[in-house]
Amino acid sequence: MEFFKIKRDIPFMRHALVLNAISVITFVAAVFFLITKPLNFSVEFTGGTVMELLYPKAADQEKIRNTLRGMGYSHPEVASFGTAQDIMLRLPIVAGAPAASSSTAVFNAICRDDQGTTKQTQTTTDKGEVLNRTSCVAPGGQELISLQQVQFVGPSVGDELAQNGLNALLMVILGIVVYLAIRFEWKFAVAAVIANLHDVVIILGFFAFFQWEFSLTVLAATLAVLGYSVNESVVIFDRIREMFRKQRRMSVPEVIDHAITSTISRTIITHGSTLMMVMSMLFFGGYALHYFAIALAIGICFGIYSSVFVAAAVAMWLGVKREDLIKPVKEKDDTDGAVV
């Protein structure tokens, strides 16, 4: 399926040096921001308190955030899960205060802003267990908020999650190298990994510069971008191999230019539709999907750039040639089959 067909090849490789110089500058800037402004890790990585609240109707999340900001939480995490009535709060560790007192103070403050009072009750389960229940009650006795659950995430758990995330990133990169080395050739594998690392570092650079919250969902988006970006590189590499077989008189830059030009329509259709979905998550998905969608949007945009201008150009500079992808046909020996 094509929206349009370009009859004349665009000379991408003629401007490869300038375009990759832009990539290097962007990459260096992202690394600089990562060094000077470390990532703003969420509670999953740094440790803190996770609270689950239940409202009888849709909760005003911005009002809750304002309450938490008033208590000194600069980047409060407030998100709905399941329904608009179920709210999850992620609160970082407050120096000098135990997790229990922090969660109690937060619930009391939210309750006061709703003009209610905190009430402690006890309930007995079918097994005879006595459970303490905390709720916020209006002056008329109507329950405004119910505290469903409080969990404390220790710093050691956060360190383990960070290490697991780094291990996952390394395993994905290793898998990409092995896959491309088997399917194509090691020069393409190196080029694709450089392009993918370019995308990942730039995503992290954006999050470091703007101090956006880096959570597990953002890590998942980063890993998804790795797979998404390498898919675009594989499409271009596959077309390069096909053109090497069909056009034996073309030079390497001409083959790459033709391969990229012939996939432009497919790139616009694929990435355009994907970006539309990501934008819908960004604008309508709420706070829970906000930074996840931002990471995907950045990754998709720079993934297109890196697959076209970084991966293909690096493969060309590494000296990829027709013989790397197409094994020469062994000429038949005239003496084969001769009767002595």
N, C-alpha and C positions, 0 to 999 in steps of 0.2 A: 504494500500500500504506500503510495506516494502522493503528497499534496502538489508537488512540483518536481521537475527534473531539470537540473542544471546541465546545459549542453557543453559548456566549456569549463575545464578544470580550474579551480581556484588555486593559485600558487602559495599554499600555506607554508611550505618548507622554505620558500624564498625569504620569508619574514620570521623564520623559526628563532633566529638568534635574538631578535628584538623582543619577541613574545616571551621567550624563556627568560630573558633578562628581567622582564616585568614579574615573572613567576618567582625568580630568585629574590627580588626586592621584597615581594609580598611575603615570601617564606621567611626571610631574615627578620622582617618586621614582626611577624607572628612569634618567632622564637624570642625576640627582644622583649615583647610584651609578656611572654610566659616566664621569662627570667625576672623581670622587674616587677610584675604584678601577678603573683601566683593565682592559680585558679580558686574561685570561690566555691569550695566544696560544700555539698549539702550535708544534712544530718547523717545520711547513710554512711558517709566517709569520715566525718569528724566526730560523730557521737552526739547524743542528745536525747530528747524526749519526744515520743510520738503519742499524740492524743487523738482519740476518736470521739466525736460528738454527734449526737442525734438530735435533730430539730423536728418539730411537728410539721413544719412547712419549709419551703426553700430558704436556705440560709443566705444572709447578706455577707458574702465573703469579704468584700471590701471593708465593711464595718469591722469585721474581725481583724483584718490586717491593720487597720488604723489603731485598734486597741492594743495589738501586739507591738506596733511601732511606738506607741506611747509608753510601753513598758521597757523599751530599750532594745527590742529586736529589730535590727536594721533591715534584714531581709527575711521577713516571716514567710513560712511556707504554709499556705492555706489552700486546700484543694478538696473538691468533692470526689467521692468514689462510690460507684454504684448508682446512687440517686443524688438529687440536689439537697436532700435532707441530711445525708451522711457526709460529715466534714472530717478531714484529717489535718491535724496540725503537726508540723515538724519543727521542734524548737531546739536550737543549739545549746550546748552546755553553758550555764552561767557560772562564772568564776565565784567560788565561795558559797554556792547555794546547792544543796542536794536536789536530785531530780524530783523527789516527792514534793518538796516545798515549791519548786518552780511550777510544776503542773497545777498544784493547788492555787497558787497565786494567779496563774493565767485563767483558770476556770472562774475564779471569783471575780476577776476583772471583766471577763466577757459577760458574766451574769449581771454585774452591776450596770453595764452599758445597756443591757436589755431590761433594766429596771426591775430586776428580780433579786431574790435572795437564795443563797446556797442552802440546800437541805440534804442531810444525811439520813438514809433509811437502810434497813436491813431486810433482806429477802432470803427465804429458805428454798433450796432446790429440792427436787424429788429425792435426791440421795441424802438429804438432811444437812447439806452444807450451808453455812450461813455466809451470805455475801453482802458486803457493804456497797451501797449504791449512792452515788452523788448526782444530784440534779439541781437545776435552777427553776425556782417556782415563782410565779407572778403573785402579787398581793392577793389576788382572788383565789389562789390555790391551783391555778392552771400551770402545768409543767411547760417550761419554755425550752429548756435544754437538758439533755441527759448525757452524762459522761459515761461512755460505753467501755472504754479501755484506755489504759496508760501503759506504755512500754518504754523502757530505757535502753538505748543503744549505746554500748560502751565504745570508747576509742579503739580498743583492740579489735572489735568487730569491724569498725570502719577501716582500719588498716588492712584487715584480711580481705574486705571487699575491694579495696584499691589494688591490692596485689593480684587478686583474681581477675580484675578488669584488665590489668596490664598483661597478665598471662594470656587472657583471651585475645587481646590485641596482637600479641606476638604470634599466637597460634594461627590467627587469620592470615597474617602476613606470610608466615611460613607455608601455609596451605596454598596461597595464591602463587608463590614462587614455584612450588612443586608442580601445581596444575599447569601453569603457563609453560614451564620448562618441558613438560611432557607433551603438551598439545602443540606448542610452537617451537621455541628455541630459547636458550638461556638469555639472549640479548633482549628478547621481548619480555621475559620475566623480570629482569632487572629494571627495564624501562617502566613496566606497569607498577612495580613496587615503589619506585621513586615518585611516580605520579600519585599513587595512593597515599604515601606518606605526606606529600605536598598537601593533599586535601585534608588529612587528619590534623596536621599541624596548624593549618589556617583556621579550621573550626575551633581548635583549642585557643588560638590566638585571639579570635573574636570574643570568646568567652572570658579570656583573661583581660582584654582591653576594656570591655564594658562591665566586667565583674558580674556577669550573669551567673546564676547558680548552676553549678555542674553537679548533676545528680545521676542516679543509676539510669534513668530514662534517657538522659543526654548521652551517656556512655553507650547505651543500646543503639541510639541514633547514629553515633560515630561508627560503630561496628557495621551498621546497615549501609552507611555511605561507602565503606570499604568494598563491600560486595557489589553495590550499585555501580560504583566507579569502574571497577575491574570489568564489569559486564560490558560497559561501553568500550573499554579498551579492547576486549576480546572481539567485539563486532568489527572494529577497525582493523585489528590484526588479521582477522579471518579474511576480510576483503583484500588486504595487502597480499596475503598468500594466494588468493584467487587471481589477482591481477598479475602476479609474478608468473602464473601458469599460462595466462591468456596473452599477455603483452610482453613478449620477450625482447622487444626493441626499446622499451621504455627504460629510462634510468631509474635508480632507486627513488630520488625525490619526486619524479613524475608519477611513479607507481603510488607512492604515499599520498600525493596530492589528489590523484584520481580516486583512491580508496576513501579518503575523507570526504571529498565532494559528493561522491555517490551515496554516502550515508547521511548527508545533511538532512534530507527530508525525514528519514527515519528518526534521526536524533530529535528533531523539532516535535514530531508526533509523540514519541516516547517520553521525553523529558518534559514537554509541555503539559501533557496529561497528568504526569506524576506531580509536577509542581503545582498544578491546580488543586490536586487532592491535599497536598501539604499546606497550601495557603488556606484551604478551608479549615484544616485542623488548627492553623495558627490563629485565624480570626474568630472561629466559632467553637473551638475545642475547649476553651476555658483555660484556667491557669495550669491545670494538671498536664496539658499537652503543649503549653506555650513554648517552653525552651526545647522540648523534643522536636517540635515543628521547625523552630529556628535553626537548630543544628542540621536537620534534614535539608532545609531550603539552602543553607550555605553550602552544604556538601554537594547537592545536586548542581548548583550553579558552577562551583569550582571543579566539580567532577567532569562536566562537559569540557571546560577549559583545559584541564590537565590531560584528559584522554586525547584531545585533538592536538594541542600545542606542546605538551610535555612528553607524554608517553611515545607518540609517534616520532617526535624530533630526537629524543634520547636514543630510541632504537636506531634511527638513521645515523646518529653520531657514533654509536657503538659499532657501526660497520655492518649492519644487516644487509644481506644480499640474497639473490635468488637461490644460490646453492645452499643457503642455510635452511630453506624451507622445502625445497624440491630436490630430492635425491637424483643425481644424474643417472640416466639409463645406461646400463652396462652394455657396451657393444658386443654383439655375438661374435665369438671366435670362429673364423672360417674352418679351423681344423676340427671343431666340435662335430662329432657324429661321423667323422671320416673313417672309412674302413682301411685298416693297415694290411 
